[in-house]
Amino acid sequence: PRSRLRVRGHGPWALGDAPISGGRTGYAFYRGGMAATPDGAAKYRQLPDSADVELSIGGDTFLLRTEGIVGCYQVHVARQRDKHAMKMWVPMRHVSMEYTGWRDSGGCKL
């Protein structure tokens, strides 16, 4: 369950663009399949025979995938109703923020 382990216990997560550009932040994943979002409580589950995670927020369902991702603090997301692709990520400052800006942590191992 690599994708589930990657999202649970880290955060808060942002979805889409950077919050300064209109993206939303405040997503958190808890044990037992519960999640907190800017829109209220949500549920997530590991899909059978897959490393993917399904996140249900209100009437929308999102597919979270870590395949092809380097680092621990980002995830590919596809909204299921229209297949709109986004990223979910943990905004964090890199040690050399003044040179590189916001970055993913490249040295994380699961």
GIURGI-V611985 format. One line per field, one symbol per residue. ss: DSSP state (2 for helix, 1 for strand, 0 for the rest). psi: psi as a letter, one per 30 degrees, with the letter a starting at -180 (. if undefined). Layout:
# GIURGI-V611985
ss: ???
psi: ???
This chain:
# GIURGI-V611985
ss: 02222220000011100022200111111022211110011111110000001111100111111000000001111110000111111000100022220100000000
psi: heeeeeekflaklkkblkefgflklgkkkllggklklfgaklklkkkkhlflkkkjjbfkkkkkkfkgkklfhlkkkkkeeggkklkkljklklehefefaklljfgkk.
